[in-house]
């Protein structure tokens, strides 16, 4: 979801810490770090419902049926 769309509905973007922790664990196994570019993947609209996918390290979210 792009920043302009989030802002157009009056929401704020925030780093979702539980997602960051999942990413850190995943990238530690591969010998990589969670850098600024990867942290953007954990930046979600405030109030979004996070849906964990147990078969993957992928995290999805639902924001206002958009």
OpenMM code with the backbone's topology and positions (N, CA, C; nanometers):
from openmm import Vec3, app, unit

residues = "UNK UNK UNK UNK UNK UNK UNK UNK UNK UNK UNK UNK UNK UNK UNK UNK UNK UNK UNK UNK UNK UNK UNK UNK UNK UNK UNK UNK UNK UNK UNK UNK UNK UNK UNK UNK UNK UNK UNK UNK UNK UNK UNK UNK UNK UNK UNK UNK UNK UNK UNK UNK UNK UNK UNK UNK UNK UNK UNK UNK UNK UNK UNK UNK UNK UNK".split()
positions = [
    Vec3(0.0864, -0.1166, 0.0000),
    Vec3(0.0000, 0.0000, 0.0000),
    Vec3(0.0906, 0.1223, 0.0000),
    Vec3(0.0587, 0.2157, -0.0842),
    Vec3(0.1458, 0.3319, -0.0946),
    Vec3(0.1126, 0.4376, 0.0091),
    Vec3(0.2124, 0.5199, 0.0366),
    Vec3(0.1988, 0.6217, 0.1401),
    Vec3(0.0837, 0.7175, 0.1100),
    Vec3(0.0664, 0.7562, -0.0157),
    Vec3(-0.0399, 0.8524, -0.0480),
    Vec3(-0.1776, 0.7951, -0.0190),
    Vec3(-0.1960, 0.6646, -0.0405),
    Vec3(-0.3259, 0.6036, -0.0144),
    Vec3(-0.3544, 0.5995, 0.1350),
    Vec3(-0.2549, 0.5645, 0.2125),
    Vec3(-0.2707, 0.5602, 0.3581),
    Vec3(-0.3050, 0.6994, 0.4106),
    Vec3(-0.2314, 0.7982, 0.3636),
    Vec3(-0.2555, 0.9356, 0.4089),
    Vec3(-0.3922, 0.9868, 0.3632),
    Vec3(-0.4382, 0.9398, 0.2480),
    Vec3(-0.5667, 0.9881, 0.1965),
    Vec3(-0.6850, 0.9446, 0.2831),
    Vec3(-0.6668, 0.8379, 0.3616),
    Vec3(-0.7733, 0.7941, 0.4527),
    Vec3(-0.7459, 0.8401, 0.5948),
    Vec3(-0.6470, 0.9271, 0.6114),
    Vec3(-0.6203, 0.9867, 0.7415),
    Vec3(-0.5426, 0.8989, 0.8379),
    Vec3(-0.4731, 0.7994, 0.7878),
    Vec3(-0.3972, 0.7092, 0.8749),
    Vec3(-0.2500, 0.7499, 0.8781),
    Vec3(-0.1787, 0.6962, 0.9743),
    Vec3(-0.0351, 0.7167, 0.9880),
    Vec3(0.0353, 0.5836, 0.9628),
    Vec3(0.1550, 0.5914, 0.9088),
    Vec3(0.2364, 0.4725, 0.8912),
    Vec3(0.3254, 0.4553, 1.0136),
    Vec3(0.3356, 0.3302, 1.0623),
    Vec3(0.4198, 0.3010, 1.1780),
    Vec3(0.4918, 0.1687, 1.1534),
    Vec3(0.6113, 0.1586, 1.2100),
    Vec3(0.6830, 0.0317, 1.2036),
    Vec3(0.6126, -0.0649, 1.2985),
    Vec3(0.5764, -0.1818, 1.2472),
    Vec3(0.5053, -0.2835, 1.3247),
    Vec3(0.6097, -0.3749, 1.3885),
    Vec3(0.6345, -0.3555, 1.5180),
    Vec3(0.7429, -0.4238, 1.5884),
    Vec3(0.7345, -0.5771, 1.5835),
    Vec3(0.6151, -0.6384, 1.5980),
    Vec3(0.6112, -0.7849, 1.5876),
    Vec3(0.6586, -0.8343, 1.4501),
    Vec3(0.6290, -0.7597, 1.3458),
    Vec3(0.6760, -0.7958, 1.2127),
    Vec3(0.8269, -0.7806, 1.2034),
    Vec3(0.8815, -0.6760, 1.2647),
    Vec3(1.0266, -0.6556, 1.2660),
    Vec3(1.0952, -0.7740, 1.3337),
    Vec3(1.0392, -0.8213, 1.4437),
    Vec3(1.0985, -0.9351, 1.5152),
    Vec3(1.0974, -1.0613, 1.4287),
    Vec3(0.9891, -1.0839, 1.3558),
    Vec3(0.9830, -1.1977, 1.2641),
    Vec3(1.0882, -1.1847, 1.1544),
    Vec3(1.1022, -1.0644, 1.1026),
    Vec3(1.2006, -1.0404, 0.9968),
    Vec3(1.3427, -1.0604, 1.0486),
    Vec3(1.3708, -1.0118, 1.1696),
    Vec3(1.5043, -1.0282, 1.2271),
    Vec3(1.5394, -1.1757, 1.2425),
    Vec3(1.4447, -1.2543, 1.2889),
    Vec3(1.4681, -1.3979, 1.3042),
    Vec3(1.4927, -1.4636, 1.1680),
    Vec3(1.4144, -1.4261, 1.0692),
    Vec3(1.4282, -1.4825, 0.9354),
    Vec3(1.5629, -1.4463, 0.8741),
    Vec3(1.5975, -1.3184, 0.8762),
    Vec3(1.7215, -1.2747, 0.8121),
    Vec3(1.8451, -1.3202, 0.8889),
    Vec3(1.8348, -1.3418, 1.0190),
    Vec3(1.9475, -1.3930, 1.0961),
    Vec3(1.9867, -1.5327, 1.0466),
    Vec3(1.8866, -1.6114, 1.0075),
    Vec3(1.9135, -1.7460, 0.9545),
    Vec3(1.9889, -1.7412, 0.8224),
    Vec3(1.9706, -1.6335, 0.7477),
    Vec3(2.0343, -1.6209, 0.6164),
    Vec3(2.1630, -1.5401, 0.6222),
    Vec3(2.1971, -1.4913, 0.7418),
    Vec3(2.3185, -1.4123, 0.7566),
    Vec3(2.3039, -1.2683, 0.7090),
    Vec3(2.1810, -1.2234, 0.6926),
    Vec3(2.1555, -1.0869, 0.6463),
    Vec3(2.0966, -1.0046, 0.7597),
    Vec3(2.1052, -0.8735, 0.7453),
    Vec3(2.0507, -0.7827, 0.8457),
    Vec3(1.9209, -0.7206, 0.7967),
    Vec3(1.8415, -0.6747, 0.8912),
    Vec3(1.7208, -0.5986, 0.8573),
    Vec3(1.7656, -0.4530, 0.8399),
    Vec3(1.7807, -0.4133, 0.7146),
    Vec3(1.8269, -0.2782, 0.6854),
    Vec3(1.7079, -0.1839, 0.6641),
    Vec3(1.7371, -0.0603, 0.6305),
    Vec3(1.6314, 0.0400, 0.6142),
    Vec3(1.5305, 0.0006, 0.5067),
    Vec3(1.5791, -0.0529, 0.3966),
    Vec3(1.4892, -0.0943, 0.2886),
    Vec3(1.3962, -0.2065, 0.3344),
    Vec3(1.4497, -0.3007, 0.4089),
    Vec3(1.3665, -0.4115, 0.4578),
    Vec3(1.2694, -0.3646, 0.5649),
    Vec3(1.3087, -0.2667, 0.6448),
    Vec3(1.2174, -0.2134, 0.7468),
    Vec3(1.0938, -0.1501, 0.6846),
    Vec3(1.1069, -0.1002, 0.5631),
    Vec3(0.9889, -0.0437, 0.4965),
    Vec3(0.8811, -0.1495, 0.4766),
    Vec3(0.9228, -0.2758, 0.4649),
    Vec3(0.8243, -0.3838, 0.4503),
    Vec3(0.7455, -0.4047, 0.5788),
    Vec3(0.7989, -0.3586, 0.6913),
    Vec3(0.7316, -0.3725, 0.8199),
    Vec3(0.6599, -0.2444, 0.8607),
    Vec3(0.6552, -0.1482, 0.7708),
    Vec3(0.5870, -0.0223, 0.7977),
    Vec3(0.4441, -0.0334, 0.7468),
    Vec3(0.3515, -0.0339, 0.8401),
    Vec3(0.2111, -0.0604, 0.8087),
    Vec3(0.1235, 0.0557, 0.8549),
    Vec3(0.0052, 0.0671, 0.7960),
    Vec3(-0.0875, 0.1707, 0.8429),
    Vec3(-0.1300, 0.1438, 0.9871),
    Vec3(-0.1307, 0.2468, 1.0684),
    Vec3(-0.1760, 0.2332, 1.2065),
    Vec3(-0.3213, 0.1870, 1.2064),
    Vec3(-0.3508, 0.0875, 1.2857),
    Vec3(-0.4863, 0.0344, 1.2934),
    Vec3(-0.5136, -0.0795, 1.1974),
    Vec3(-0.4162, -0.1129, 1.1136),
    Vec3(-0.4356, -0.2244, 1.0209),
    Vec3(-0.4357, -0.3556, 1.0993),
    Vec3(-0.5147, -0.4500, 1.0544),
    Vec3(-0.5201, -0.5814, 1.1182),
    Vec3(-0.4146, -0.6709, 1.0545),
    Vec3(-0.3181, -0.7154, 1.1337),
    Vec3(-0.2092, -0.7987, 1.0835),
    Vec3(-0.2534, -0.9439, 1.0829),
    Vec3(-0.2315, -1.0104, 0.9715),
    Vec3(-0.2700, -1.1497, 0.9539),
    Vec3(-0.1426, -1.2310, 0.9332),
    Vec3(-0.1024, -1.3095, 1.0299),
    Vec3(0.0176, -1.3919, 1.0180),
    Vec3(-0.0124, -1.5135, 0.9318),
    Vec3(0.0840, -1.5490, 0.8516),
    Vec3(0.0733, -1.6676, 0.7677),
    Vec3(0.1749, -1.7670, 0.8216),
    Vec3(0.1289, -1.8740, 0.8845),
    Vec3(0.2183, -1.9645, 0.9568),
    Vec3(0.3109, -2.0436, 0.8653),
    Vec3(0.2758, -2.0613, 0.7395),
    Vec3(0.3594, -2.1407, 0.6496),
    Vec3(0.4694, -2.0563, 0.5848),
    Vec3(0.4789, -1.9303, 0.6235),
    Vec3(0.5732, -1.8399, 0.5591),
    Vec3(0.6170, -1.7333, 0.6580),
    Vec3(0.7215, -1.6601, 0.6229),
    Vec3(0.7601, -1.5434, 0.7029),
    Vec3(0.6849, -1.4203, 0.6560),
    Vec3(0.6000, -1.4379, 0.5591),
    Vec3(0.5206, -1.3282, 0.5055),
    Vec3(0.4155, -1.2834, 0.6062),
    Vec3(0.3999, -1.1533, 0.6206),
    Vec3(0.2941, -1.0964, 0.7034),
    Vec3(0.2042, -1.0144, 0.6126),
    Vec3(0.0760, -1.0357, 0.6223),
    Vec3(-0.0205, -0.9600, 0.5434),
    Vec3(-0.1048, -0.8761, 0.6381),
    Vec3(-0.1732, -0.7780, 0.5822),
    Vec3(-0.2610, -0.6973, 0.6668),
    Vec3(-0.3818, -0.6523, 0.5880),
    Vec3(-0.4870, -0.6200, 0.6623),
    Vec3(-0.6115, -0.5712, 0.6053),
    Vec3(-0.6310, -0.4305, 0.6588),
    Vec3(-0.6500, -0.3362, 0.5676),
    Vec3(-0.6693, -0.1982, 0.6099),
    Vec3(-0.7946, -0.1426, 0.5430),
    Vec3(-0.8993, -0.1366, 0.6159),
    Vec3(-1.0223, -0.0693, 0.5732),
    Vec3(-1.0813, -0.1240, 0.4433),
    Vec3(-1.0655, -0.2518, 0.4161),
    Vec3(-1.1187, -0.3134, 0.2944),
    Vec3(-1.0704, -0.2455, 0.1674),
    Vec3(-0.9481, -0.1935, 0.1702),
    Vec3(-0.8897, -0.1282, 0.0508),
    Vec3(-0.8117, -0.2308, -0.0250),
] * unit.nanometer
topology = app.Topology()
chain = topology.addChain("A")
for resn in residues:
    res = topology.addResidue(resn, chain)
    for name in ("N", "CA", "C"):
        topology.addAtom(name, app.Element.getBySymbol(name[0]), res)
